[in-house]
Amino acid sequence: MLQPLEKRSRHDADVVRLLAIAYGEVGTIPRARACAERAHQLRADPEMLLIVAQCDRVLGRTDQAVHSCDQILQQFPRLLPKAMIMKAAALEEGGRFADARAALSPMREIEIDLCLLIFIHVASRRVFVSPATANPGADWTEQHARNFTMHIEESGLGCTMMLHDRDTKFTRVFDHILDPKGAPKKLPPCSPNLNAFAERFVQTLKHECLTHFIVFGERHLNHLANEFVDYYHTARPHQGIGNATPIQSRDGPRSGPIRCNARLGGVLKHYSRAA
């Protein structure tokens, strides 16, 4: 069905671009590559070069994939991370592991800080983690303060006192959203030990989860944080609440084979009886 359209529209860059994507989705890799290359020729399009490189990877053409990625690295700086990752993947699949590692080394120079906002309910040890952002500001913290108050109401958790540090992003509006009747308590400067529960959760998230991964963006960090929070709530015992979990699950069978439940590729594990 796509071939007649391809013949009639070979000079229309937008149509050829859509054809490249369509061929890729149905698994017709050679035609997807040909259309992506043609679209790039008609209108310099780095996204089409990425599709060319991806097709070459699938077809086992390591050198051609690397060449396309090098073109992107030289001509289209905004796609540096994608091109570096694609190049390293092609080299790794071609068995050139040292070259793949070298291809990723410049990534260290273009690191971006991503931020999460974390609330912890001390009595139950339940946590609320916001979606990640690279541009935290007062508007961002205020919106997630609203989200947290709705979460508290829906979950039925009591909240009698709020504590936070002296970050300037925690504005008066932020305080009013969290506690309309009275401002939350601001901790003295340089006193993380006075907010020990929140600081300990941050350390746990880092040591048990994030240090095992290279985070490639906001979606990736959100996925890691969500998986860890679910594990933290339902599978990880806490000494401060009698080695229970913050969210209690129904009692499982007391006999039967033991199974390992793994998350994030085995980074997080817990064991239970098979039903």
Backbone hydrogen bonds, N-H to C=O, Kabsch-Sander energy under -0.5 kcal/mol:
donor,donor_aa,acceptor,acceptor_aa,energy
5,L,1,M,-0.6
6,E,2,L,-2.1
7,K,3,Q,-2.0
8,R,4,P,-2.0
9,S,5,L,-1.6
10,R,7,K,-0.6
12,D,9,S,-1.7
13,A,11,H,-0.8
16,V,12,D,-2.6
17,R,13,A,-2.2
18,L,14,D,-2.0
19,L,15,V,-2.3
20,A,16,V,-2.1
21,I,17,R,-1.9
22,A,18,L,-2.6
23,Y,19,L,-3.1
24,G,20,A,-1.9
25,E,21,I,-2.1
26,V,22,A,-1.7
27,G,24,G,-0.8
28,T,23,Y,-2.3
29,I,27,G,-1.6
32,A,28,T,-2.2
33,R,29,I,-2.6
34,A,30,P,-2.2
35,C,31,R,-2.6
36,A,32,A,-2.3
37,E,33,R,-2.5
38,R,34,A,-2.2
39,A,35,C,-2.7
40,H,36,A,-2.0
41,Q,37,E,-1.8
42,L,38,R,-2.2
43,R,39,A,-2.1
48,M,45,D,-0.7
49,L,45,D,-1.5
50,L,46,P,-2.0
51,I,47,E,-1.6
52,V,48,M,-2.4
53,A,49,L,-2.6
54,Q,50,L,-2.6
55,C,51,I,-2.7
56,D,52,V,-2.4
57,R,53,A,-2.1
58,V,54,Q,-2.3
59,L,55,C,-2.3
60,G,57,R,-1.3
61,R,56,D,-3.1
62,T,60,G,-1.2
65,A,61,R,-2.1
66,V,62,T,-2.5
67,H,63,D,-2.2
68,S,64,Q,-2.1
69,C,65,A,-2.1
70,D,66,V,-2.4
71,Q,67,H,-1.9
72,I,68,S,-1.8
73,L,69,C,-2.5
74,Q,70,D,-1.8
75,Q,71,Q,-2.2
76,F,72,I,-2.8
79,L,76,F,-1.9
80,L,77,P,-1.8
83,A,79,L,-2.7
84,M,80,L,-2.7
85,I,81,P,-2.4
86,M,82,K,-2.6
87,K,83,A,-2.6
88,A,84,M,-2.6
89,A,85,I,-2.4
90,A,86,M,-2.3
91,L,87,K,-2.4
92,E,88,A,-2.5
93,E,89,A,-2.5
94,G,90,A,-1.4
95,G,92,E,-1.7
96,R,91,L,-2.8
97,F,95,G,-1.2
100,A,96,R,-2.0
101,R,97,F,-2.2
102,A,98,A,-2.1
103,A,99,D,-2.2
104,L,100,A,-1.1
105,S,101,R,-0.7
105,S,102,A,-0.6
107,M,104,L,-1.8
108,R,105,S,-1.6
109,E,106,P,-1.8
110,I,107,M,-1.3
111,E,108,R,-0.6
115,C,133,T,-3.1
118,I,116,L,-0.5
119,F,128,F,-2.5
121,H,126,R,-3.2
122,V,120,I,-0.8
125,R,121,H,-2.4
126,R,121,H,-0.7
128,F,119,F,-2.7
130,S,117,L,-2.5
133,T,115,C,-1.5
141,T,137,G,-2.3
142,E,138,A,-2.5
143,Q,139,D,-2.1
144,H,140,W,-1.9
145,A,141,T,-1.7
146,R,142,E,-1.8
147,N,143,Q,-2.1
148,F,144,H,-2.2
149,T,145,A,-2.2
150,M,146,R,-2.1
151,H,147,N,-2.0
152,I,148,F,-2.5
153,E,149,T,-2.0
154,E,150,M,-2.5
155,S,151,H,-2.3
156,G,152,I,-1.1
157,L,152,I,-1.1
164,H,185,K,-1.9
170,F,167,D,-1.8
171,T,169,K,-1.4
175,D,171,T,-2.2
176,H,172,R,-2.6
177,I,173,V,-2.3
178,L,174,F,-1.8
179,D,175,D,-2.3
182,G,179,D,-0.9
185,K,162,M,-2.7
187,L,164,H,-2.2
191,S,188,P,-0.6
194,L,191,S,-1.7
195,N,192,P,-1.7
196,A,193,N,-0.8
199,E,195,N,-2.3
200,R,196,A,-2.5
201,F,197,F,-1.8
202,V,198,A,-2.1
203,Q,199,E,-2.1
204,T,200,R,-2.4
205,L,201,F,-2.9
206,K,202,V,-2.2
207,H,203,Q,-2.9
208,E,204,T,-2.7
209,C,205,L,-1.0
210,L,205,L,-2.0
211,T,206,K,-2.6
212,H,209,C,-1.8
213,F,210,L,-1.8
215,V,213,F,-0.7
221,L,217,G,-2.5
222,N,218,E,-2.8
223,H,219,R,-2.2
224,L,220,H,-2.5
225,A,221,L,-2.9
226,N,222,N,-2.7
227,E,223,H,-2.4
228,F,224,L,-2.3
229,V,225,A,-2.6
230,D,226,N,-2.1
231,Y,227,E,-2.1
232,Y,228,F,-3.2
233,H,229,V,-2.2
234,T,230,D,-2.1
235,A,231,Y,-2.5
236,R,231,Y,-1.7
238,H,244,A,-2.1
241,I,238,H,-1.2
242,G,239,Q,-1.6
243,N,238,H,-2.0
244,A,238,H,-0.8
244,A,241,I,-0.7
247,I,233,H,-2.7
248,Q,246,P,-0.6
259,R,272,S,-3.3
261,N,259,R,-0.5
261,N,270,H,-3.4
262,A,260,C,-0.6
263,R,268,L,-2.7
266,G,263,R,-1.1
267,V,263,R,-0.7
267,V,264,L,-1.1
268,L,263,R,-1.8
270,H,261,N,-1.8
272,S,259,R,-2.1
274,A,257,P,-3.1
